[in-house]
């Protein structure tokens, strides 16, 4: 509509310039011809399609004419429709001018928000007041409450809680050096139940089946631990933590093998039977 309305105005100006050198008789003939053609089109078309730009142009052009004069013109719509279009234009213009402006403070610029988030993520011990001080030193004027709101909107905790490492963050940062071991049972071809000892690497979910036996004695479990340590040493892998449950098959000698190599044993606190099903599903 914004482009069509100027186009209609410019085309009307050129049409007016074209009519200047034409005589009055020729103009009358052209007007009669156009009126007759319009009457023909009105008989063929019940309701002509008028765009918003056409309504605005006709309303702005014809609203100054009195109603009797409008009734004498051959229009595609009634004079009441022309006047209603003009009232709609005036109402929309006043509604836009009287529209309530947005209240409150303007939003913080995106560049400042990005700088606040960068300072918070690169400095875990900085709270919103420390970040506000750094911004002030850089010549950026912003309220401390604004810094606090930016951190809250992006889910960044206060400095004391942000500085405390969570279990999930620990797993992500130490994934390459974490192993988890567990026993699960399998049924052999002869129907006997076999205990399988497996280890999963946390970084890539790779599972190693180390050994299996029908009678997992303390000596057998300790020897499995020695074999596992030697396998990882030959592979050049660096292991710092081994996660296990509180199964009674893990003896003190089992833990001593890993502790001698500087590997910390992390227990789950209680025996978790579901870990067996999880391990079996990965296998």
C-alpha positions as CSV (number, residue, x, y, z in Angstrom):
1,X,0.0,0.0,0.0
2,X,2.8,2.4,0.8
3,X,4.2,2.1,-2.8
4,X,0.8,1.9,-4.6
5,X,-0.5,5.2,-3.1
6,X,2.4,7.3,-4.4
7,X,2.1,5.6,-7.7
8,X,-1.6,6.5,-8.0
9,X,-0.9,10.1,-7.1
10,X,2.0,10.4,-9.6
11,X,-0.1,8.8,-12.4
12,X,-3.0,11.2,-11.7
13,X,-0.6,14.2,-11.9
14,X,0.6,13.0,-15.3
15,X,-3.0,12.5,-16.4
16,X,-3.8,16.1,-15.4
17,X,-0.8,17.3,-17.4
18,X,-1.9,15.4,-20.4
19,X,-5.4,17.0,-20.2
20,X,-4.1,20.6,-20.2
21,X,-3.6,21.0,-24.0
22,X,-6.9,19.2,-24.8
23,X,-9.9,21.3,-25.7
24,X,-13.1,21.4,-23.6
25,X,-15.0,19.6,-26.3
26,X,-12.5,16.7,-26.4
27,X,-12.5,16.5,-22.6
28,X,-16.3,16.3,-22.6
29,X,-16.2,13.5,-25.2
30,X,-13.6,11.6,-23.2
31,X,-15.6,12.0,-20.0
32,X,-18.8,10.7,-21.7
33,X,-16.8,7.8,-23.1
34,X,-15.3,6.9,-19.7
35,X,-18.7,7.2,-18.0
36,X,-20.3,4.9,-20.6
37,X,-17.5,2.3,-20.2
38,X,-17.8,2.5,-16.4
39,X,-21.6,1.8,-16.7
40,X,-20.8,-1.2,-18.9
41,X,-18.3,-2.5,-16.3
42,X,-20.8,-1.9,-13.4
43,X,-23.4,-4.0,-15.2
44,X,-20.9,-6.9,-15.5
45,X,-19.3,-6.7,-12.1
46,X,-21.5,-6.9,-9.0
47,X,-18.9,-5.9,-6.4
48,X,-15.6,-4.5,-7.7
49,X,-12.4,-5.4,-5.8
50,X,-10.9,-2.2,-4.3
51,X,-7.5,-2.4,-2.6
52,X,-6.5,-0.4,0.5
53,X,-4.4,2.0,-1.6
54,X,-7.4,2.6,-3.9
55,X,-9.7,3.4,-1.0
56,X,-7.2,5.8,0.5
57,X,-6.6,7.6,-2.8
58,X,-10.3,7.9,-3.6
59,X,-11.2,9.0,0.0
60,X,-8.4,11.7,0.0
61,X,-9.5,12.9,-3.5
62,X,-13.3,13.0,-3.1
63,X,-14.0,13.8,0.6
64,X,-14.0,17.6,0.0
65,X,-16.9,17.4,-2.5
66,X,-20.4,17.8,-1.0
67,X,-22.6,14.9,-0.9
68,X,-25.0,16.1,-3.7
69,X,-22.0,16.5,-6.0
70,X,-20.8,13.0,-5.1
71,X,-24.2,11.6,-6.0
72,X,-23.9,13.1,-9.5
73,X,-20.6,11.4,-10.2
74,X,-20.5,8.0,-11.7
75,X,-18.6,6.1,-9.0
76,X,-18.0,2.4,-8.5
77,X,-19.1,2.8,-4.9
78,X,-21.7,4.9,-3.2
79,X,-20.9,8.4,-1.8
80,X,-21.5,7.1,1.8
81,X,-18.8,4.5,1.2
82,X,-16.4,7.2,0.1
83,X,-17.1,9.2,3.3
84,X,-16.8,6.1,5.4
85,X,-13.4,5.4,3.9
86,X,-12.3,8.9,4.8
87,X,-13.5,8.6,8.4
88,X,-11.5,5.3,8.7
89,X,-8.4,7.1,7.5
90,X,-8.8,9.9,10.0
91,X,-9.5,7.5,12.9
92,X,-6.4,5.3,12.2
93,X,-4.2,8.4,12.0
94,X,-5.5,9.7,15.3
95,X,-5.2,6.3,16.9
96,X,-1.5,6.0,15.8
97,X,-0.7,9.5,17.0
98,X,-2.4,8.9,20.4
99,X,-0.9,5.4,20.9
100,X,0.7,5.1,24.3
101,X,4.5,5.0,24.1
102,X,6.4,2.2,25.8
103,X,7.0,2.9,29.4
104,X,10.0,2.0,31.6
105,X,13.7,2.1,30.9
106,X,15.0,1.3,27.4
107,X,16.5,-2.2,27.0
108,X,20.2,-2.7,27.6
109,X,22.2,-2.8,24.4
110,X,23.2,-6.2,23.2
111,X,26.9,-5.4,23.2
112,X,26.7,-4.6,27.0
113,X,24.7,-7.8,27.7
114,X,27.3,-9.9,25.8
115,X,30.2,-8.2,27.8
116,X,28.4,-8.9,31.1
117,X,27.9,-12.6,30.2
118,X,31.5,-12.9,29.0
119,X,32.9,-11.4,32.3
120,X,30.7,-13.8,34.3
121,X,31.6,-16.9,32.4
122,X,35.3,-16.2,32.4
123,X,35.5,-15.2,36.1
124,X,33.5,-17.7,38.2
125,X,34.3,-15.7,41.4
126,X,32.9,-12.4,40.2
127,X,29.5,-11.3,41.4
128,X,27.2,-8.7,39.8
129,X,28.8,-5.9,41.9
130,X,32.3,-6.8,40.8
131,X,31.2,-7.0,37.2
132,X,29.5,-3.6,37.6
133,X,32.8,-2.2,38.9
134,X,34.7,-3.6,35.9
135,X,32.1,-2.0,33.5
136,X,32.4,1.3,35.3
137,X,36.2,1.1,34.9
138,X,35.7,0.7,31.1
139,X,33.5,3.7,31.0
140,X,30.2,1.8,30.6
141,X,27.4,3.3,32.7
142,X,24.9,0.7,33.8
143,X,23.1,0.1,37.1
144,X,24.2,-2.9,39.4
145,X,20.5,-4.1,39.3
146,X,20.7,-4.2,35.5
147,X,23.8,-6.5,35.7
148,X,21.9,-8.7,38.1
149,X,18.9,-8.9,35.8
150,X,21.1,-9.9,32.8
151,X,22.7,-12.7,34.8
152,X,19.4,-13.9,36.1
153,X,17.7,-13.9,32.6
154,X,20.5,-16.1,31.2
155,X,20.4,-18.6,34.1
156,X,23.8,-17.7,35.6
157,X,23.9,-18.3,39.3
158,X,25.4,-15.9,41.9
159,X,29.2,-16.0,42.3
160,X,29.3,-18.4,45.4
161,X,27.1,-21.0,43.8
162,X,28.7,-20.5,40.4
163,X,32.2,-21.1,41.8
164,X,31.1,-24.4,43.4
165,X,31.7,-27.3,40.9
166,X,28.7,-29.6,40.4
167,X,28.8,-33.4,39.9
168,X,27.8,-33.0,36.3
169,X,30.5,-30.4,35.7
170,X,33.1,-32.7,37.3
171,X,32.1,-35.5,35.0
172,X,32.3,-33.4,31.9
173,X,35.8,-32.0,32.9
174,X,37.2,-35.3,33.9
175,X,35.4,-37.6,31.4
176,X,38.7,-38.7,29.8
177,X,40.0,-40.1,33.1
178,X,36.9,-41.7,34.6
179,X,36.0,-45.4,34.5
180,X,33.0,-47.2,35.9
181,X,32.9,-50.9,36.7
182,X,30.1,-53.3,37.6
183,X,29.1,-57.0,37.6
184,X,26.2,-58.4,35.6
185,X,25.0,-61.9,35.2
186,X,24.6,-64.0,32.0
187,X,23.4,-67.5,31.3
188,X,25.8,-69.9,29.6
189,X,24.8,-72.5,27.1
190,X,24.7,-75.2,29.8
191,X,22.3,-73.1,31.8
192,X,24.8,-72.0,34.4
193,X,24.8,-68.4,35.7
194,X,28.1,-66.6,35.0
195,X,29.2,-63.3,36.6
196,X,30.7,-60.9,34.1
197,X,33.0,-58.0,35.1
198,X,32.8,-55.1,32.7
199,X,34.3,-51.6,32.7
200,X,32.9,-48.6,30.8
201,X,34.9,-45.6,29.7
202,X,33.0,-42.4,30.5
203,X,34.4,-40.3,27.7
204,X,33.3,-42.5,24.8
205,X,31.0,-45.1,26.4
206,X,33.3,-47.9,25.3
207,X,32.8,-51.1,27.3
208,X,35.5,-53.6,28.1
209,X,34.5,-57.1,29.1
210,X,37.5,-58.2,31.3
211,X,36.6,-61.6,32.7
212,X,33.7,-63.9,33.6
213,X,33.4,-66.7,36.2
214,X,30.7,-68.7,37.9
215,X,32.3,-68.1,41.3
216,X,33.7,-64.6,41.8
217,X,36.1,-65.1,44.7
218,X,38.1,-62.3,46.4
219,X,41.3,-63.5,44.8
220,X,39.7,-63.6,41.3
221,X,38.3,-60.0,41.7
222,X,41.8,-58.8,42.8
223,X,43.5,-60.4,39.8
224,X,40.9,-58.8,37.5
225,X,41.8,-55.4,39.0
226,X,45.5,-56.0,38.3
227,X,44.8,-57.1,34.7
228,X,42.7,-54.0,34.1
229,X,45.4,-51.6,35.4
230,X,48.0,-53.3,33.2
231,X,45.7,-53.1,30.2
232,X,45.2,-49.3,30.6
233,X,48.9,-48.8,31.2
234,X,49.8,-50.6,28.0
235,X,47.2,-48.5,26.1
236,X,48.7,-45.2,27.6
237,X,45.4,-44.2,29.1
238,X,45.4,-41.9,32.1
239,X,42.8,-42.9,34.7
240,X,42.2,-40.9,37.9
241,X,38.8,-42.1,39.1
242,X,37.0,-45.5,39.2
243,X,33.3,-45.5,40.0
244,X,31.8,-48.7,41.6
245,X,28.9,-49.6,43.8
246,X,29.0,-51.2,47.3
247,X,28.8,-54.8,46.1
248,X,30.4,-57.1,48.6
249,X,32.5,-58.7,45.8
250,X,34.7,-55.6,45.8
251,X,37.2,-56.3,48.5
252,X,39.8,-54.1,50.2
253,X,42.5,-55.7,48.1
254,X,40.5,-54.7,45.0
255,X,40.6,-51.0,46.0
256,X,44.3,-51.2,47.0
257,X,45.3,-52.2,43.5
258,X,43.9,-48.9,42.1
259,X,45.0,-46.8,45.0
260,X,48.6,-47.9,44.5
261,X,48.4,-46.4,41.0
262,X,46.9,-43.1,42.2
263,X,43.4,-44.0,41.1
264,X,40.7,-42.7,43.4
265,X,37.7,-45.1,44.2
266,X,34.4,-43.3,44.0
267,X,31.4,-45.3,45.4
268,X,27.8,-44.7,44.6
269,X,26.9,-44.9,48.3
270,X,24.6,-47.9,48.0
271,X,24.4,-51.0,45.8
272,X,22.4,-50.1,42.7
273,X,20.9,-53.2,41.0
274,X,19.8,-51.1,38.1
275,X,23.4,-50.5,37.1
276,X,23.5,-54.2,36.0
277,X,20.6,-53.7,33.5
278,X,22.2,-50.5,32.2
279,X,25.5,-52.3,31.6
280,X,23.8,-55.2,29.9
281,X,21.9,-52.8,27.6
282,X,25.2,-51.2,26.5
283,X,26.7,-54.6,25.9
